[in-house]
Amino acid sequence: MLFNGLPRESVPKLERPASLREQVYEALLDLISSRSLHPGQHLVESELAGHLGVSRQPVREALQQLNTEGWVDLRPAQGAFVHEPTEDETDQLFVVRTLLETEAARLAAIGSSGQGLDRLDELCANGEAAVAADDVGAVVIANATFHACVMELAGNAVLAELAAHVEQRVRRYFTPNVRQAWVEHRELISAIADRDDARAQQVMHAHTVDARTRFPARPGS
């Protein structure tokens, strides 16, 4: 038998999936990371439950999980509040983002394909159009999709997984409509097309470091 010789108490009992709790968790995480729920905002269980059409229990459980992951602060006798990252937290986040994105740019330049370059060009054009239309929401989506495509071209699944986690945290920072960012994207495409991994690294490093200067210490401030 598979568990012969193991004490019964050492074999964990699997709980039934808490699908409703996970749905509430995902919904709240999306609202926080997209800044629909603002840093510092008081999260009232009853109001959230009413808006989401669920009881307070899955909301309470989701808030506890979000607190564990640093998205929400649970304050005794006060309730739950959307976490406000400190300047140090912000700096640390962007340092990690720079490391991951720079390595992805290098790998993408080494292994890029014509089809991948066409996709980057298309995404860059979408972003430029969104900037011209002053559509901040579309710019945010286009930017995230562009960087995700670079990760895909890098061909490293672990790197992409880590970068996706970091990018989700970056989303909660206000992204201004900056034309220069898309000029830098064009420079990156050129470097990748030339298979110049050193220049791709340089362009991406400068791009991500410059991005940090566009964000205030606290999202939305």
C-alpha positions as CSV (number, residue, x, y, z in Angstrom):
1,M,0.0,0.0,0.0
2,L,1.2,3.5,-0.8
3,F,1.0,4.8,2.8
4,N,2.1,1.6,4.6
5,G,4.3,2.5,7.5
6,L,3.2,6.1,7.8
7,P,1.4,7.3,10.9
8,R,-2.3,8.1,10.0
9,E,-1.9,11.6,11.4
10,S,0.9,12.3,9.0
11,V,-1.3,11.9,5.9
12,P,-3.1,15.2,5.3
13,K,-6.9,15.2,4.8
14,L,-7.9,17.1,1.7
15,E,-10.6,19.7,2.1
16,R,-13.3,20.1,-0.5
17,P,-12.6,22.9,-3.0
18,A,-13.8,26.3,-1.7
19,S,-14.7,27.5,-5.2
20,L,-16.8,30.4,-4.0
21,R,-14.1,31.7,-1.8
22,E,-11.6,31.5,-4.6
23,Q,-14.0,33.4,-7.0
24,V,-14.3,36.1,-4.4
25,Y,-10.6,36.2,-3.9
26,E,-9.9,36.5,-7.6
27,A,-12.6,39.2,-8.0
28,L,-11.1,41.3,-5.1
29,L,-7.6,40.8,-6.3
30,D,-8.5,42.1,-9.7
31,L,-10.3,45.1,-8.2
32,I,-7.3,45.9,-6.1
33,S,-4.6,45.4,-8.7
34,S,-6.5,47.4,-11.3
35,R,-7.0,50.2,-8.7
36,S,-10.8,50.0,-8.8
37,L,-10.4,49.6,-5.1
38,H,-7.9,52.3,-4.1
39,P,-4.9,52.1,-1.7
40,G,-6.1,52.8,1.8
41,Q,-9.8,52.2,1.0
42,H,-11.9,50.7,3.7
43,L,-13.2,47.3,2.6
44,V,-16.6,46.6,4.4
45,E,-17.5,43.0,4.3
46,S,-21.2,43.5,4.0
47,E,-20.8,46.0,1.1
48,L,-18.5,43.7,-0.7
49,A,-20.8,40.7,-0.2
50,G,-23.7,42.7,-1.5
51,H,-21.9,43.8,-4.6
52,L,-20.5,40.3,-5.3
53,G,-23.8,38.6,-4.5
54,V,-22.4,36.3,-1.9
55,S,-22.5,35.9,1.9
56,R,-20.0,37.5,4.2
57,Q,-18.2,34.3,4.9
58,P,-16.4,33.8,1.6
59,V,-15.6,37.6,1.6
60,R,-14.0,37.3,5.1
61,E,-12.0,34.3,4.0
62,A,-10.8,36.0,0.8
63,L,-9.8,39.1,2.8
64,Q,-7.8,36.9,5.2
65,Q,-5.9,35.4,2.2
66,L,-5.3,38.8,0.6
67,N,-4.0,40.0,4.0
68,T,-1.5,37.1,4.1
69,E,-0.3,38.0,0.6
70,G,0.1,41.7,1.3
71,W,-2.8,43.1,-0.7
72,V,-5.0,43.9,2.3
73,D,-4.3,45.1,5.8
74,L,-6.5,43.8,8.6
75,R,-6.6,46.2,11.5
76,P,-7.9,45.2,14.9
77,A,-11.3,46.9,15.7
78,Q,-11.2,48.7,12.4
79,G,-11.6,46.1,9.6
80,A,-9.9,45.6,6.3
81,F,-8.1,48.2,4.2
82,V,-6.4,48.0,0.8
83,H,-2.7,47.9,1.4
84,E,-0.7,51.1,0.7
85,P,2.8,50.1,-0.4
86,T,5.6,52.1,1.1
87,E,8.3,53.7,-1.0
88,D,10.7,50.9,0.0
89,E,8.3,48.3,-1.1
90,T,7.8,50.1,-4.4
91,D,11.6,50.3,-5.0
92,Q,12.1,46.6,-4.2
93,L,9.3,45.6,-6.5
94,F,10.7,47.6,-9.4
95,V,14.2,46.3,-8.8
96,V,13.0,42.7,-9.2
97,R,10.9,43.7,-12.2
98,T,14.0,45.2,-13.9
99,L,16.1,42.0,-13.3
100,L,13.4,39.8,-14.7
101,E,12.5,42.0,-17.7
102,T,16.2,42.6,-18.6
103,E,16.9,38.9,-18.7
104,A,13.8,38.2,-20.8
105,A,14.9,40.8,-23.3
106,R,18.3,39.1,-23.6
107,L,16.7,35.7,-24.2
108,A,14.1,37.1,-26.6
109,A,16.9,38.6,-28.7
110,I,18.7,35.3,-28.9
111,G,15.7,33.2,-29.8
112,S,13.2,35.5,-31.5
113,S,11.3,34.5,-34.6
114,G,9.7,36.5,-37.4
115,Q,6.3,35.6,-36.1
116,G,7.2,36.8,-32.6
117,L,8.5,40.1,-34.0
118,D,5.3,40.7,-35.9
119,R,3.3,40.2,-32.7
120,L,5.5,42.7,-30.8
121,D,5.1,45.2,-33.7
122,E,1.3,44.7,-33.6
123,L,1.1,45.2,-29.8
124,C,3.3,48.2,-30.0
125,A,1.0,49.8,-32.6
126,N,-1.9,49.1,-30.4
127,G,-0.2,50.8,-27.5
128,E,0.7,53.8,-29.6
129,A,-2.9,54.1,-30.8
130,A,-4.2,53.9,-27.2
131,V,-1.8,56.7,-26.2
132,A,-3.0,58.8,-29.2
133,A,-6.6,58.3,-28.1
134,D,-5.7,59.1,-24.5
135,D,-7.2,55.8,-23.4
136,V,-5.2,55.1,-20.2
137,G,-7.0,51.8,-19.6
138,A,-6.1,50.5,-23.0
139,V,-2.5,51.7,-22.6
140,V,-2.2,49.7,-19.4
141,I,-3.5,46.6,-21.1
142,A,-1.3,47.1,-24.2
143,N,1.8,47.6,-22.1
144,A,1.2,44.5,-20.0
145,T,0.5,42.4,-23.1
146,F,3.7,43.7,-24.8
147,H,5.9,42.8,-21.9
148,A,4.2,39.4,-21.6
149,C,4.9,38.8,-25.2
150,V,8.6,39.6,-24.6
151,M,8.5,37.0,-21.8
152,E,6.9,34.5,-24.1
153,L,9.7,35.0,-26.7
154,A,12.3,34.5,-24.0
155,G,11.1,30.9,-23.8
156,N,11.7,30.5,-20.0
157,A,8.5,29.3,-18.3
158,V,9.8,29.9,-14.8
159,L,10.9,33.4,-15.7
160,A,7.5,34.1,-17.2
161,E,5.7,32.8,-14.1
162,L,7.7,35.0,-11.8
163,A,7.3,38.0,-14.1
164,A,3.6,37.6,-14.2
165,H,3.4,37.7,-10.5
166,V,5.4,40.8,-10.3
167,E,3.5,42.5,-13.2
168,Q,0.2,41.9,-11.3
169,R,1.7,43.9,-8.4
170,V,2.9,46.6,-10.7
171,R,-0.6,47.0,-12.1
172,R,-1.9,48.7,-9.0
173,Y,0.4,51.7,-9.7
174,F,-1.1,54.4,-11.8
175,T,0.3,54.2,-15.3
176,P,0.4,57.6,-17.1
177,N,0.0,58.1,-20.8
178,V,3.7,58.4,-21.7
179,R,4.7,58.4,-25.3
180,Q,8.3,57.8,-24.5
181,A,7.6,54.4,-23.2
182,W,6.4,53.3,-26.6
183,V,9.4,54.9,-28.2
184,E,11.5,52.6,-26.0
185,H,9.4,49.6,-26.9
186,R,10.2,50.3,-30.6
187,E,13.9,50.4,-29.7
188,L,13.5,47.1,-28.0
189,I,11.9,45.5,-31.0
190,S,14.7,46.8,-33.2
191,A,17.3,45.2,-30.9
192,I,15.5,41.9,-30.7
193,A,15.1,41.9,-34.5
194,D,18.8,42.4,-34.9
195,R,19.4,39.6,-32.4
196,D,21.5,42.1,-30.4
197,D,21.1,40.6,-26.9
198,A,23.4,43.2,-25.3
199,R,21.5,46.1,-26.7
200,A,18.1,44.5,-25.9
201,Q,19.3,44.2,-22.3
202,Q,20.5,47.8,-22.2
203,V,17.2,49.1,-23.7
204,M,15.0,47.1,-21.4
205,H,17.1,48.0,-18.3
206,A,16.8,51.7,-19.1
207,H,13.1,51.3,-19.8
208,T,12.2,49.6,-16.6
209,V,14.4,51.9,-14.4
210,D,12.8,54.9,-16.1
211,A,9.3,53.4,-15.5
212,R,10.0,53.6,-11.7
213,T,10.5,57.4,-11.9
214,R,7.0,57.8,-13.3
215,F,5.3,56.3,-10.3
216,P,4.8,58.1,-7.0
217,A,5.8,56.5,-3.7
218,R,2.2,55.6,-3.1
219,P,-0.1,54.4,-5.9
220,G,-2.5,57.1,-6.9
221,S,-0.8,59.9,-4.9
